[in-house]
Amino acid sequence: MEQEQRAGEYRIQHAYEMGFHFDASPLLAEKDGVVTGEMIAEAVLAQDPHHPALTPYLPGGNRSDNPYVNFYWDFFSQGKPGYVPIAFQSLQEAISLIRTAGGLPVLA
């Protein structure tokens, strides 16, 4: 959870660095402080709709069919300026943790 919260803070920082203007405090207050690219898109499109980079996501734009998800793919997915890597446990680490806790790992 802490990793996701830190990643959200970095995403917000990247959005500011890209020149988007929005109030991030409501985002940080939601969902235990985990902020996604889609949440940033919703805030930016509502609070900074005249930013030139947002034109494709506004009604009639070529990315307006699903603007929040498209914004995420264009600005926060791997290889994009707002991307923040997340480290996940390996399967072996998860199995070991389950066994250490006395559980039986089941892959379904």
C-alpha positions in Angstrom: 0.0 0.0 0.0 2.8 2.4 0.9 4.4 1.8 -2.5 1.2 2.6 -4.3 0.8 5.8 -2.2 4.3 6.9 -3.0 3.7 6.1 -6.7 0.6 8.3 -6.6 2.6 11.2 -5.2 5.2 10.8 -7.9 2.4 10.7 -10.6 1.1 13.9 -9.3 4.5 15.5 -9.3 5.1 14.3 -12.9 1.7 15.8 -13.9 2.7 19.1 -12.5 6.1 18.9 -14.2 4.2 18.3 -17.5 2.5 21.6 -17.0 -1.0 20.4 -15.8 -2.7 22.6 -13.2 -5.0 20.9 -10.7 -5.6 20.6 -7.0 -4.3 17.2 -5.9 -5.5 17.3 -2.3 -8.9 15.8 -3.0 -7.2 12.9 -4.9 -4.9 12.2 -2.0 -7.9 12.1 0.4 -9.6 9.4 -1.6 -8.9 5.7 -1.8 -6.3 5.7 1.0 -4.1 8.1 -0.9 -3.6 5.8 -3.9 -3.7 8.1 -6.9 -4.0 6.6 -10.4 -3.3 8.2 -13.8 -7.0 8.0 -14.5 -7.8 10.0 -11.3 -5.3 12.6 -12.4 -6.9 12.7 -15.8 -10.4 13.4 -14.3 -9.0 16.2 -12.1 -7.0 17.8 -14.9 -9.8 17.6 -17.5 -12.2 19.2 -15.0 -9.8 21.9 -13.6 -7.5 22.7 -16.6 -9.6 22.0 -19.7 -7.9 24.7 -21.8 -4.4 23.1 -21.5 -3.4 22.5 -25.2 -2.4 18.9 -24.5 -5.9 18.1 -23.4 -7.7 18.9 -26.7 -7.7 15.3 -27.9 -9.5 14.2 -24.7 -12.3 16.8 -24.8 -15.6 16.1 -26.6 -15.0 15.7 -30.3 -11.3 15.0 -29.9 -9.7 11.9 -31.3 -9.0 10.4 -27.8 -12.4 11.5 -26.3 -14.0 8.0 -26.7 -12.5 7.0 -23.3 -10.6 10.1 -22.2 -9.4 9.1 -18.7 -8.0 5.7 -19.8 -6.6 7.3 -23.0 -4.9 10.0 -20.9 -3.4 7.3 -18.7 -2.0 5.4 -21.7 -0.6 8.6 -23.2 1.0 10.1 -20.1 1.3 7.4 -17.4 1.9 4.0 -19.0 5.3 2.4 -19.3 7.7 4.5 -21.4 5.6 7.7 -21.0 6.7 10.8 -19.0 4.5 10.2 -16.0 5.3 6.4 -15.6 6.2 5.3 -12.1 7.5 1.7 -11.8 5.9 -0.6 -9.2 7.8 -3.6 -7.8 5.7 -6.7 -7.3 6.5 -9.9 -5.4 7.6 -12.8 -7.5 5.4 -15.9 -7.4 8.1 -17.7 -5.4 8.2 -14.9 -2.8 4.5 -15.0 -2.4 4.4 -18.8 -2.0 7.2 -18.6 0.6 5.3 -15.9 2.5 2.1 -17.9 2.5 3.9 -21.1 3.7 5.8 -19.1 6.4 2.4 -17.9 7.7 1.2 -21.5 7.9 -1.0 -21.2 4.8 -1.3 -23.5 1.8 -0.6 -21.7 -1.5 -3.2 -22.5 -4.2 -2.9 -21.3 -7.8 -6.3 -21.2 -9.4 
